[in-house]
C-alpha cells in the first residue's frame, strides 16, 4: 500500500480555528481559504489569502475540521514544509507563515524572498 503523501503545509489549531471562523462568516458558500503568493513588496513576494468559492484546478487541498485550506498550484514549491499559524498579541492578530524556504524578509514583515523547495 502506498504511503500517503504529506501535506504541503501544516496548519496549527489556532490557524484552523480562525479559518473556520472566517468561513462561517463568509457571505456566500465557500470551498475554503486559498493561500498563494504574489509578486510585490520590498523583498519580492508576499503571502496572499482569499476565500475561495470553489476548489481550483491543481489546488492542493488540506482538510481541517469544518474547513479547507487550498494551496494555489503556483505556490506549492515555495510553501513545501511550511507551517501556517494564527498569532494574537497586544497589538495585532494575524496569520503567520513559518517557511523553511524563506531566504529573507523585509523590515515591515509584509513581504519575503523565497526559493523553491529542493526536492530529493
C-alpha positions in Angstrom: 0.0 0.0 0.0 1.5 3.4 -1.0 2.4 5.8 1.8 0.1 8.8 1.9 1.7 12.0 0.6 2.3 14.5 3.4 0.5 17.9 3.3 2.3 20.7 1.6 1.9 22.8 4.7 0.9 22.2 8.3 -2.0 24.2 9.8 -1.9 24.8 13.5 -5.1 24.5 15.6 -5.0 28.3 16.1 -5.0 28.9 12.3 -7.6 26.2 11.8 -9.9 27.9 14.3 -9.5 31.2 12.6 -10.2 29.7 9.2 -13.3 28.0 10.5 -14.5 31.4 11.8 -13.7 33.2 8.5 -15.6 30.5 6.5 -18.6 30.6 9.0 -18.9 34.4 8.5 -18.5 34.3 4.7 -21.3 36.0 2.7 -21.7 33.0 0.4 -20.8 29.4 0.3 -17.1 28.9 0.3 -14.9 25.9 -0.6 -12.1 27.0 1.7 -9.4 29.6 2.2 -6.9 29.8 -0.7 -3.3 30.5 0.1 -0.9 31.7 -2.6 1.9 34.1 -3.3 2.0 37.3 -5.3 5.0 39.3 -6.5 5.5 42.6 -4.7 6.8 44.3 -1.6 10.3 45.2 -0.9 11.5 41.6 -0.5 9.9 40.3 -3.7 6.9 38.2 -2.7 4.0 38.3 -0.2 1.6 35.7 1.1 -2.0 36.1 -0.2 -5.1 34.6 1.3 -8.7 34.7 -0.1 -12.0 33.0 0.4 -12.4 30.6 -2.5 -15.8 29.7 -3.9 -14.5 26.5 -5.4 -11.5 24.2 -5.5 -9.4 25.3 -8.4 -7.7 23.0 -10.9 -4.5 21.8 -9.5 -5.1 23.2 -6.0 -3.5 21.2 -3.1 -6.2 20.6 -0.5 -5.5 20.5 3.2 -8.6 19.3 5.1 -9.1 20.7 8.5 -12.1 20.1 10.8 -15.0 22.1 9.3 -12.9 23.7 6.6 -10.2 23.5 4.0 -7.0 25.3 3.0 -6.4 25.4 -0.7 -2.9 25.9 -1.9 -2.5 27.6 -5.3 -0.5 25.2 -7.5 1.9 28.0 -8.4 2.8 28.4 -4.7 3.4 24.7 -3.8 7.1 24.6 -4.3 7.6 27.7 -2.2 5.4 26.5 0.6 6.6 22.9 1.0 7.4 22.3 4.6 5.7 25.5 5.9 3.5 25.9 8.9 0.6 28.3 8.9 -0.3 29.7 12.4 -2.6 32.4 13.8 -0.9 34.6 16.4 -2.5 37.2 18.7 -0.5 39.6 20.8 -1.2 43.0 22.5 -1.0 44.9 19.2 -2.2 42.6 16.5 -3.8 39.3 15.4 -2.6 37.8 12.1 -1.7 34.7 10.2 2.0 33.8 10.3 3.9 31.5 8.0 6.9 29.7 9.2 8.6 28.8 5.9 11.9 26.9 5.6 12.1 28.2 2.0 12.3 31.9 3.2 15.6 33.5 2.3 14.9 36.9 3.8 12.1 39.2 4.8 11.6 42.9 4.7 11.7 45.0 7.9 8.0 45.7 7.9 7.2 42.0 7.7 4.8 42.3 4.7 7.0 40.6 2.1 9.5 37.8 1.9 12.1 36.4 -0.5 11.6 32.7 -1.2 13.4 29.9 -3.0 11.6 26.8 -4.4 11.9 23.8 -2.1 14.8 21.5 -3.1 13.2 18.1 -3.8 15.3 15.0 -3.1 
